[in-house]
Amino acid sequence: MDFHDSPSEGAFRAEARAWIDANLPEGWREREIGPGHDVSVLRAWSRRLYEAGYAGLTWPQEYGGAGAPYTHQAIFLEEIARAEAPEHIGIIGLGMAGPTIIAHGTEEQKETYLSKILSAEEVWCQGFSEPGAGSDLASLRTRAVRDDDHFVVNGQKVWSSYAHLADRCILLVRTNSDAPKHEGITYLLADMHSDGVEVRPLRQITGEAEFNEIFFNDVHIPVTNVVGEIDGGWRVAMTTLLHE
């Protein structure tokens, strides 16, 4: 197998390298994202990536992406690493939430969320794993009970990267306890600024807190925030995990 760049890939690499070198401000290398750090520079850098066309490289053009091959995404990440530059702050949104909404979301959801993911106006996190549902994700116990046009959510998620910064969360909840465990799960889009959402950083031995716990205490999420079908969230989640 030939791992050398094709002519078009080489041209893209040269263009990306030149752009990063010309646009990365002094002192922005290896920016940290832990609690207490000023993330305004990361949002500004991510906005700059978006305006230059480097956010959502593989997304379809109709949704604001570049429609580029995945090799271009790999090349761009290589060049970001080479320059020790920060990645786009919306890693979860660009790589997981966005592609899932494109595949399964309503037109209203696409219009509401996709452009804000690309521009870093909104940062996303992932609410899948739980203390008792890691490798066996389908055994999750965070529960959502229908109340008219909302779900009321109670439960806990863990190992959630970016939750301390996030505006939105892709969230798996159990909506039917009587169904087989893979069939009673619903995929929701949660507002992290809602009443009842609590984020607790998980402090690592280094002193940093890259991961978080999220607690949902009677959090109201509109039924319009369901992605796919109620009780059909496992299939939607597989799309997310394939992209992850």
Secondary structure, DSSP 8 states (H G I E B T S, - for coil): ---S--HHHHHHHHHHHHHHHHH--TT-TT---STTS--HHHHHHHHHHHHTT-SSTTS-GGGTS----HHHHHHHHHHHHHTT----S-HHIIIIIHHHHHHH--HHHHHHHHHHHHHTSS-EEEE--BTTBSSSGGG---EEEEETTEEEEEEEE-S-TTTTT-SEEEEEEE--TTS-TTTSEEEEEEETTSTTEEEEEE--TTS---EEEEEEEEEEEEGGGEES-TTBHHHHHHHHHHH-
